[in-house]
Amino acid sequence: MNRLAELILKFLRLDSFIQLLGKYIDVKIDLLKSEIKHEIVQVLVKAGMMFMILIVSLVLLLFLSLGMVNFINDRLNNGFAGYWIVAGFYAILVLVMILFREKLTNYLLRVILKNKKD
């Protein structure tokens, strides 16, 4: 029975078509794998860059805050007032972010999704 099926496929030249179709599917799968790897690498590189920017920004914020603390301490002739004032500023900032977190979240989502479309 297998021999008969082979003869019919050869007669209709479907055997070469099936082989070409198999090769085409293999090439498409390899292309899809390559595209997926490329997308993953792009996401990882972007995440790495964002992480490095975040770290550098935090270090910058730390030094700017320490500079502001020293400036306030010098102006007030007090060794601790600058720390309390800067800490109070950050506490108010955190409180505002907590109170308006839904509005901030919606705004950030709109900005990110708008940039994603472009």
Steps between C-alpha positions, in 0.01 A plus 500: 500500500789737581660423168178590319475832687861579409436426133191720495688786672786469251258487212326816613837655595370565847803346666725792397224745591472345847878517543506865392211574733688337787813703421289817478347430841847436648630828359197688633551347845869598497407854391242524779756378755748760376241778522402395853866498608544846349196633687618347829846652458347841426282482812794391717725777366231762557437368852873507572530857377199608707653332805832678449324833450300437818813423702687806372193717562471375856867571566454848351195559720694383805786743439266787416310432822820491704609826339166659583525373858844654540383827344200523736714406800749776415225760454324409825819441698357169613644151455167317462235739367594438136449126540155549650396750234616282211343190661176696545506598133536136396227396747261755346595379152426138597171602661390685185596198288298269725197729499502542122630155403201411280519826305877465469465138388240588236710791377815286472307225319367754248848641442659156463229364272510817287876462459459127426272580202753743353 
